[in-house]
Amino acid sequence: MNLAELHHLGRRLTAAATSAMKGASDLGSTELLVLECLDTIGPQPVGGIAQRTGFAQSRVSTVVASLHERGLVELRADPADRRRTVTKIADHARTQAREARSRDAESTLRQMLPALADTEVDAVIAALKTLNSALGEAPPDASTGTDLQSTGRPG
């Protein structure tokens, strides 16, 4: 697999997950992922949410404003730096965040791979679980050791 194929695979998996999320909630996938981030990590400034989710900071700002209007997140001044605003998930929104996180991807993956035998799909799912565990849940950056440098090894 070359890097272009890896990139294309990542985009296809993201598109499939996004599509499955849309059908399972009245919230969009970006909104669900922002809520899930806040539920898992705790209160965060918009920049922290953007870094953890991989979304552009401007997109996260828009989503946070929408979630705040609907009462799904609370905004408050950062006690350490009163110029920054920290976003906190509202208690009643935790259920939606946890449901989004716990939703199983197996049926989505099976729909993507109709030409494969069940045992082959099982192997793909197992390999994806292993890959996810090996990489961890943090976004790729130098501090997590998941950015690949010119050597092709974690940095």
C-alpha positions as CSV (number, residue, x, y, z in Angstrom):
1,M,0.0,0.0,0.0
2,N,1.4,3.4,-0.9
3,L,0.7,6.7,0.8
4,A,-1.9,7.8,-1.7
5,E,-3.8,4.5,-1.2
6,L,-3.6,4.9,2.6
7,H,-4.9,8.5,2.3
8,H,-7.8,7.3,0.1
9,L,-8.6,4.5,2.5
10,G,-8.7,6.9,5.4
11,R,-11.1,9.2,3.5
12,R,-13.4,6.3,2.6
13,L,-13.5,5.0,6.2
14,T,-14.3,8.6,7.4
15,A,-17.0,9.0,4.8
16,A,-18.6,5.7,5.9
17,A,-18.5,6.5,9.6
18,T,-19.9,10.0,8.9
19,S,-22.8,8.6,6.9
20,A,-23.6,6.0,9.6
21,M,-23.6,8.7,12.3
22,K,-26.0,10.9,10.3
23,G,-28.6,8.2,10.2
24,A,-28.3,7.4,13.9
25,S,-28.9,10.8,15.5
26,D,-30.5,14.2,15.0
27,L,-27.0,15.7,15.5
28,G,-24.4,15.8,12.7
29,S,-21.3,13.7,12.9
30,T,-19.1,16.7,13.7
31,E,-21.4,17.7,16.6
32,L,-21.4,14.1,17.9
33,L,-17.6,14.0,17.8
34,V,-17.2,17.3,19.5
35,L,-19.6,16.1,22.3
36,E,-17.8,12.8,22.5
37,C,-14.5,14.7,22.9
38,L,-15.8,16.8,25.7
39,D,-17.4,13.8,27.4
40,T,-14.1,11.8,27.2
41,I,-11.5,14.5,27.9
42,G,-13.5,17.1,29.9
43,P,-13.8,20.9,29.4
44,Q,-11.7,22.2,26.6
45,P,-11.0,25.5,24.8
46,V,-12.0,25.4,21.1
47,G,-8.4,25.0,20.1
48,G,-8.1,21.9,22.2
49,I,-11.2,20.3,20.7
50,A,-9.9,21.1,17.2
51,Q,-6.5,19.5,18.0
52,R,-8.1,16.3,19.4
53,T,-10.8,15.9,16.7
54,G,-8.7,17.0,13.7
55,F,-11.4,19.5,12.6
56,A,-10.4,23.0,11.7
57,Q,-10.7,25.5,14.6
58,S,-13.2,27.6,12.7
59,R,-15.4,24.5,12.2
60,V,-15.2,23.7,15.9
61,S,-16.1,27.3,16.8
62,T,-19.2,27.1,14.6
63,V,-20.2,23.7,16.0
64,V,-19.7,24.8,19.6
65,A,-21.8,27.9,19.0
66,S,-24.6,25.7,17.6
67,L,-24.4,23.2,20.4
68,H,-24.4,26.1,22.9
69,E,-27.6,27.6,21.3
70,R,-29.3,24.2,21.8
71,G,-28.1,23.9,25.4
72,L,-25.8,20.9,24.8
73,V,-22.7,22.6,25.9
74,E,-21.9,25.3,28.5
75,L,-19.3,28.1,27.9
76,R,-17.3,29.7,30.7
77,A,-14.2,31.7,31.1
78,D,-11.0,29.7,31.7
79,P,-10.0,30.2,35.3
80,A,-6.3,30.1,34.3
81,D,-6.7,32.7,31.5
82,R,-9.9,34.8,31.7
83,R,-9.4,35.7,28.0
84,R,-10.1,32.1,26.9
85,T,-13.4,30.4,26.8
86,V,-13.7,26.8,27.9
87,T,-16.5,24.5,26.5
88,K,-18.1,21.9,28.8
89,I,-20.6,19.3,27.8
90,A,-24.0,19.7,29.5
91,D,-24.9,16.8,31.8
92,H,-28.0,15.9,29.7
93,A,-25.9,15.7,26.5
94,R,-23.6,13.0,27.9
95,T,-26.0,10.3,26.9
96,Q,-25.8,11.3,23.2
97,A,-22.1,11.5,23.4
98,R,-21.7,8.1,25.0
99,E,-24.1,6.5,22.5
100,A,-22.1,8.0,19.6
101,R,-18.9,6.5,21.1
102,S,-20.3,3.1,21.8
103,R,-22.0,2.6,18.4
104,D,-20.5,-0.4,16.7
105,A,-19.0,0.0,13.3
106,E,-19.2,-3.6,12.3
107,S,-22.4,-3.4,10.2
108,T,-21.0,-0.3,8.4
109,L,-17.8,-2.1,7.6
110,R,-19.7,-5.2,6.4
111,Q,-21.8,-3.0,4.1
112,M,-18.5,-1.6,2.6
113,L,-17.2,-5.1,1.9
114,P,-20.0,-7.1,0.3
115,A,-17.7,-9.1,-2.0
116,L,-15.7,-10.6,0.9
117,A,-16.6,-13.7,2.8
118,D,-17.6,-13.3,6.4
119,T,-14.3,-14.7,7.6
120,E,-12.4,-12.2,5.5
121,V,-14.5,-9.3,6.9
122,D,-13.9,-10.6,10.4
123,A,-10.2,-10.5,9.7
124,V,-10.4,-6.9,8.4
125,I,-12.3,-5.8,11.5
126,A,-9.8,-7.5,13.8
127,A,-6.9,-5.9,11.9
128,L,-8.6,-2.4,12.2
129,K,-9.1,-3.0,16.0
130,T,-5.4,-3.9,16.3
131,L,-4.4,-0.9,14.3
132,N,-6.6,1.4,16.4
133,S,-5.1,0.0,19.6
134,A,-1.6,0.3,18.3
135,L,-2.0,3.9,17.3
136,G,-4.0,4.9,20.4
137,E,-6.9,7.3,20.3
138,A,-4.9,10.6,20.2
139,P,-4.6,12.5,17.0
140,P,-1.4,12.1,15.1
141,D,1.2,14.6,16.3
142,A,4.8,14.7,17.6
143,S,3.7,14.5,21.2
144,T,1.8,11.2,20.7
145,G,4.6,9.4,18.9
146,T,2.2,8.6,16.0
147,D,3.6,11.0,13.4
148,L,5.8,9.2,10.9
149,Q,9.0,10.9,10.1
150,S,11.2,10.3,7.1
151,T,12.3,7.0,8.5
152,G,8.8,5.6,8.4
153,R,8.9,4.9,12.1
154,P,7.0,6.6,14.9
155,G,8.8,9.8,16.0
